[in-house]
Amino acid sequence: MGNRRVAHRFPLELPVQIRVTAAGSSERVPGKTRDISRTGLYFFSAQRLHAGSDVEVVLTLPPKILPRGEAQVRCRCRVVRVEASANGKPASGAAATIDDYDFLSSPR
């Protein structure tokens, strides 16, 4: 089976806040990215996710990526794959496509 990715992935571990939007929940749970591309991301979360879930992921891009310094980005995503943790930890990994995003005010 060939590689289905349409964009290059960059290995980048960043803290994120994740919220399942389909459930109407306002609770955000922490997580961490493994890699990011212009069309998607892979992240780890202690929250139980399912393929097909709509999630909102808020992350801060570091200054090394953006010429004007760090910026917070809110991504609206759809989970396409979930992988259970292999080492017994409660966190699971999720691959998600980015449907839309907004730059938020820079963190202080």
Backbone as a ProteinNet text record, in pm:
[ID]
protein_1_A
[PRIMARY]
MGNRRVAHRFPLELPVQIRVTAAGSSERVPGKTRDISRTGLYFFSAQRLHAGSDVEVVLTLPPKILPRGEAQVRCRCRVVRVEASANGKPASGAAATIDDYDFLSSPR
[TERTIARY]
85.3	0	89.5	61.5	143.5	116.5	202.8	188.8	76.9	-23.5	-138.5	-122	-14	4.8	24.3	-40.5	-28.2	66.2	109.9	199.6	308.9	426	538.8	509.5	540.1	522.5	653.2	642.2	757.8	749.2	851.9	849.6	856.6	753.3	744.7	660.7	724.2	652.8	614.5	483.5	431.1	315.5	304	186.2	61.8	-49.2	-175.3	-288	-397.5	-522.1	-623.3	-693.3	-783	-924.5	-1020.4	-1161.1	-1240.8	-1322.9	-1411.1	-1527.3	-1542.4	-1642.5	-1780.5	-1788.8	-1918.9	-2000.8	-1934.3	-2004.4	-2052.9	-2015.6	-2055.5	-1985.3	-1879	-1805.6	-1717.8	-1706	-1615	-1485.5	-1479.2	-1359.8	-1247.5	-1131.6	-1011.9	-920.6	-858.4	-762.8	-626	-520.3	-386.3	-343.5	-253.7	-195.6	-62.8	-7.6	121.8	126.2	176.7	189.9	312.5	308.8	425	480.7	387.7	428.2	312.2	348.1	250.7	282.9	177.9	193.9	93.5	90.7	-5.3	-147.7	-165.1	-298.8	-343	-252.6	-291.4	-188	-218.9	-126.6	-151	-50.7	-60.8	-33.3	-121.8	-105.1	-140.2	-94.2	-123.5	-216.5	-312.7	-408.7	-454.4	-481.8	-538.4	-688.6	-747.2	-889.9	-915.7	-1019	-1053.9	-1118.3	-1057.9	-1107	-1147.2	-1229.2	-1274.4	-1255.3	-1224	-1213.6	-1347.1	-1338.6	-1458.1	-1496.9	-1437	-1467.9	-1416.3	-1493.6	-1448.7	-1384.3	-1263.8	-1191.9	-1136.2	-1116.8	-1049.6	-916.1	-809.3	-675.5	-614.7	-575.4	-510.4	-364	-275.7	-132.1	-61.7	58.8	140.5	258.4	264.6	377.9	495	613.4	728.9	789.1	870.2	931.6	1019.9	1076	1163.1	1086.2	952	869.3	814.9	781	719.8	816	831.9	927.7	890.4	761.5	718.8	709.2	759.4	752.9	643.1	623.8	527.3	384.6	296.7	155.5	70.2	-43.3	-138.9	-227.7	-254.9	-339.1	-447.1	-570.8	-681.9	-716.6	-704.2	-731.5	-859.6	-946.9	-1064	-1029.8	-1035.5	-983.2	-1085.8	-1058.4	-1135.6	-1038.3	-1065.6	-980	-1001.5	-891.6	-902.3	-850.1	-768	-712.5	-676	-703.9	-668.1	-587.5	-477.4	-393.2	-382.4	-415	-405.2	-259.1	-233.3	-97.9	-46.6	76.3	134.6	208	232	312.6	231.3	100.5	17	-23.7	23.6	-15.6	-155.9	-227.8	-364.1	-371.9	-264	-267.5	-279.4	-352.3	-359.5	-314.3	-273.2	-230.9	-344.2	-352.2	-457.5	-401	-437.2	-405.2	-530.7	-514.5	-629.8	-599	-698.5	-685.6	-730.6	-665.1	-702	-801.9	-924.9	-1028	-1021.7	-984.6	-979.9	-894.6	-844.1	-765.1	-775.8	-749.8	-747.9	-624.3	-559.3	-452.2	-518.8	-484.1	-536.3	-433.6	-465.6	-368.1	-245.3	-131.8	-5.4	-9.4	38.9	42.4	139.1	110.7	196.5	265
-117.2	0	123	220.9	340.9	442.1	540.7	647.8	741.6	762.7	844.9	990.5	1024.8	1162.1	1256	1372.4	1470.8	1584.3	1588.5	1694.4	1635.4	1694.4	1650	1674.4	1577	1590.3	1631.7	1720.2	1767.1	1714.3	1644.5	1596.9	1716.9	1737.1	1855.3	1822.1	1820.1	1793.3	1925.6	1953	2075.4	2040.8	2112.2	2091.1	2143.8	2074.4	2115.1	2102.5	2170.8	2155.3	2100.6	1993.4	1922.6	1926.9	1950.1	1948.6	1877.4	1780.6	1713	1807.4	1854.5	1956.9	1898.7	1776.9	1717.1	1695	1674.7	1650.2	1778.8	1894.6	2022.3	2052.8	1982.5	1998.8	2123.6	2189.1	2302.8	2263.8	2139.5	2091.9	2063.2	2118.6	2092.1	2002.5	1908.1	1819.9	1840.4	1825.8	1845.9	1727.4	1755.4	1653.3	1702	1628.4	1665.1	1614.9	1697.6	1654.5	1566.1	1481.3	1403.9	1461.9	1496	1559.3	1641.5	1734.4	1827	1845.8	1861	1900.7	2012.1	2061	2167.5	2115.2	1983.2	1925.5	1840.3	1814.4	1729.4	1725	1648.7	1633.7	1501.1	1457.2	1337.5	1382.2	1343.7	1388.5	1277	1293.6	1201.2	1271.4	1197.7	1252.9	1145.3	1184	1090.8	1075.9	1168.5	1162.2	1051.4	975.3	867.3	929.1	904.7	958.6	845	876	776.9	832.9	745.8	787.5	849.2	961.6	1034.3	1146.7	1152.4	1259.2	1393.1	1497.4	1633.5	1685.8	1740.2	1793.1	1931.3	2008.2	2137	2122.8	2158.7	2147.7	2287.8	2334.4	2464.9	2440.1	2498.6	2481.7	2614.1	2622.9	2742	2705.9	2768.7	2747.2	2829.5	2769.1	2838.8	2940	3033.8	3136.3	3079.9	2960.8	2904.3	2869.1	2860.6	2827.4	2953	3052	3173.3	3291.3	3367.1	3477.9	3589.2	3602.8	3709.9	3665.2	3549.4	3500	3397.4	3350	3244.1	3292.7	3199.3	3230.6	3111.5	3142.2	3036.7	3012.2	2884	2845	2749.7	2775.5	2685.2	2610.9	2478.7	2394.6	2315.9	2317	2231.5	2109.4	1994	1871.5	1759.7	1658.9	1535	1420.6	1340.7	1226.1	1119.3	1074.6	972	835.9	835.7	709.6	725.9	622.6	622.4	497	514.2	400.9	396.2	282.6	265.3	264.2	306.4	307.1	164.3	143.5	9.4	-16.8	87.1	68.9	73.3	57.1	51.6	187.3	295	428.2	460	549.2	578.9	661.6	725.9	810.8	726.6	779.2	715.3	816	764.8	851	866.6	984.2	1009	1086.6	1042.3	1116.9	1193.2	1321	1403.3	1492.6	1514.3	1608.9	1746	1849.9	1986.2	2036.7	2064.3	2115.6	2267.6	2333.7	2479.4	2521.5	2643.3	2693.3	2845	2897.6	3040.9	3073	3184	3233.6	3314.9	3284.3	3356.1	3459.8	3538.1	3637.3	3567.6	3630.3	3572.5	3556.9	3444.8	3424.4	3521.1	3557.7	3652	3579.2
0	0	0	-84.4	-96.6	13.3	21.1	118.3	73.8	157.5	122	163.3	225	271.1	153.1	161.2	54.4	92	216.1	261.7	350.3	344	425.3	573	655.4	800.7	864.6	961.6	1036.2	1178.4	1224.9	1363.4	1456.8	1534.8	1620	1742.1	1858.5	1982.9	2046.9	2047.7	2106.3	2199.7	2312	2396.2	2324.7	2341.8	2280.8	2382.1	2354	2428	2328.5	2366.7	2276.7	2333	2243.1	2282.7	2174.2	2215.1	2120.2	2094.7	1971.4	1942.4	1915.9	1865.8	1835	1961.7	2074.1	2200.1	2265.1	2208.7	2265	2396.4	2424.7	2549.3	2545.6	2659.5	2667.2	2738.1	2785.2	2856.1	2757.6	2788	2708	2789.9	2721.4	2788	2723.8	2802.6	2745.8	2660.4	2570	2485.1	2431.5	2335.9	2277.5	2134.6	2043.7	1905.8	1889.7	1788.5	1746.7	1616.5	1526.8	1401.3	1345.4	1255.2	1197.7	1050.2	969.5	829.3	802.7	679.7	648.9	641.3	631.1	617.9	736.2	831.4	942.9	1052.4	1155.5	1267.3	1336.4	1409.9	1491.6	1633.5	1726.6	1864.8	1961.9	2084.4	2192.9	2291	2343.8	2437.6	2534.3	2657.9	2755.1	2733.3	2656.5	2626.3	2524.3	2545.7	2452.6	2329	2214.3	2088.1	1995.3	1897.7	1800	1659.5	1565.7	1425.9	1384.3	1314	1271.7	1365.2	1485.4	1580.7	1530	1555.2	1529.1	1655.7	1643.1	1758	1725.6	1830.2	1819.2	1891.8	1824.7	1881.9	1883.2	2001.7	2013.8	2047.6	1966.8	1989.1	1968	2020.5	2002.3	1914.1	1796.5	1707.2	1757.8	1769.7	1826.1	1727.5	1778	1693.5	1583.2	1601	1497.3	1370.4	1379.7	1264.7	1195.7	1275.4	1221.4	1232.4	1127.1	1129.1	1227.7	1261.7	1353	1497.6	1529.2	1666.2	1683	1806.3	1831.2	1811.1	1781.9	1762.3	1801.9	1861.6	1894.9	1774.3	1749	1636.5	1687.6	1645.6	1677.3	1549.6	1553.5	1436.8	1460.2	1361.6	1364.1	1279.1	1343.2	1282.4	1285.9	1204	1206.5	1228.9	1330.7	1361.8	1255.6	1194.7	1090.6	1137.5	1241.5	1291.8	1438.7	1518.1	1659.9	1688.2	1760	1797.9	1949.5	2007.5	2152.2	2193.5	2312.9	2365.9	2377.5	2332.9	2336.9	2466.9	2546.8	2666.9	2795.5	2785.5	2904	2958.8	2899.7	2945.6	2894.3	2963.5	2921.3	2793	2752.5	2633.9	2507.9	2412	2281.2	2176.8	2062.9	1954.3	1854.7	1792.8	1694.9	1577.6	1458	1336.4	1297.6	1263.3	1229	1109.6	1027.1	917.1	967.6	920.9	958.2	854.6	899.5	810.4	798.2	906.9	910	1028.7	1025.5	1138.2	1146.7	1266.3	1294.1	1374.3	1344.1	1429.5	1540.1	1663.2	1778.5	1820.7	1919.8	1967.2	2020.4	2006.6	2053.5	2203.5	2255.9	2400.3	2466.5	2584.9	2659.1	2770.6
[MASK]
++++++++++++++++++++++++++++++++++++++++++++++++++++++++++++++++++++++++++++++++++++++++++++++++++++++++++++

